[in-house]
Amino acid sequence: MYVVIMGGGRIGRYIAADLVSKHHEVAVLERVPNRCEQLVAEHDVLVIEGDACDVRYLEQAHVDRAEVFVATTHDDDDNLVACQLAKIEFGIKRAISRVSTPKNVEIFEALGIEPVSSTRLISELLENEFSIGELIHLTSLKGGRVSLVELRIPEGPGAPPSRSLTDLPLPHAAIVVVVFRGDDTLIPHGGTTIEPGDEVVALTTPELEEELTAILLGRRR
């Protein structure tokens, strides 16, 4: 996979290093010369010294053949402009952007850009303090069409029995991606059981959240 990253700061460097370690091809657009020098010295990536809001530098980074464009700067306006250029001028199908101001998340989503807002995520986690048997949202993906959610299975009287994933009639668009059991982290497979006290993380669509919750809690709908 070829990925173009806007911004060679701490977040951009981390993403670049992680992608390279997984054998992906990476280009980074960065305006600050000393950051460019650091990137060249530390990582096996193509480094373009220039403004990602300028089509000329996007051309030099060969955005036209990239599968993903990632904007990582702290400036929402610059991130938005660069993502829009990548999508409109170069036909990028997937643009992901850091969003510093939570109120801007909806704007990015409306324009088909996948926003990542750590501020909004922390706020949502605080507002949705974990309650037993209550589904909480960890984040949204693909413009809100997919949700990463978490549910803690109750313990004690009235708790659902232990059940294997193969016995659960999960909705067609719901996937259990990880189960936290005490200090253990379980990557599930068909034989994995869901036990009282487990914290279950799943991917699903907003329309199926209620059905998923009812099934995991052993309730009839």
Rosetta blueprint (number, residue, H / E / L):
1 M L
2 Y E
3 V E
4 V E
5 I E
6 M E
7 G L
8 G L
9 G L
10 R H
11 I H
12 G H
13 R H
14 Y H
15 I H
16 A H
17 A H
18 D H
19 L H
20 V H
21 S H
22 K L
23 H L
24 H L
25 E E
26 V E
27 A E
28 V E
29 L E
30 E E
31 R L
32 V L
33 P H
34 N H
35 R H
36 C H
37 E H
38 Q H
39 L H
40 V H
41 A H
42 E H
43 H L
44 D L
45 V L
46 L E
47 V E
48 I E
49 E E
50 G L
51 D L
52 A L
53 C L
54 D L
55 V H
56 R H
57 Y H
58 L H
59 E H
60 Q H
61 A L
62 H L
63 V H
64 D H
65 R H
66 A L
67 E L
68 V E
69 F E
70 V E
71 A E
72 T L
73 T L
74 H L
75 D L
76 D H
77 D H
78 D H
79 N H
80 L H
81 V H
82 A H
83 C H
84 Q H
85 L H
86 A H
87 K H
88 I H
89 E H
90 F H
91 G L
92 I L
93 K L
94 R E
95 A E
96 I E
97 S E
98 R E
99 V L
100 S L
101 T L
102 P H
103 K H
104 N H
105 V H
106 E H
107 I H
108 F H
109 E H
110 A H
111 L L
112 G L
113 I L
114 E E
115 P E
116 V E
117 S L
118 S H
119 T H
120 R H
121 L H
122 I H
123 S H
124 E H
125 L H
126 L H
127 E H
128 N L
129 E L
130 F L
131 S L
132 I L
133 G L
134 E L
135 L L
136 I E
137 H E
138 L E
139 T E
140 S E
141 L E
142 K H
143 G H
144 G H
145 R L
146 V E
147 S E
148 L E
149 V E
150 E E
151 L E
152 R E
153 I L
154 P L
155 E L
156 G L
157 P L
158 G L
159 A L
160 P L
161 P L
162 S L
163 R E
164 S E
165 L H
166 T H
167 D H
168 L L
169 P L
170 L L
171 P L
172 H L
173 A L
174 A L
175 I E
176 V E
177 V E
178 V E
179 V E
180 F E
181 R E
182 G L
183 D L
184 D E
185 T E
186 L E
187 I L
188 P L
189 H L
190 G L
191 G L
192 T L
193 T E
194 I E
195 E L
196 P L
197 G L
198 D L
199 E E
200 V E
201 V E
202 A E
203 L E
204 T E
205 T L
206 P H
207 E H
208 L H
209 E H
210 E H
211 E H
212 L H
213 T H
214 A H
215 I H
216 L H
217 L L
218 G L
219 R L
220 R L
221 R L
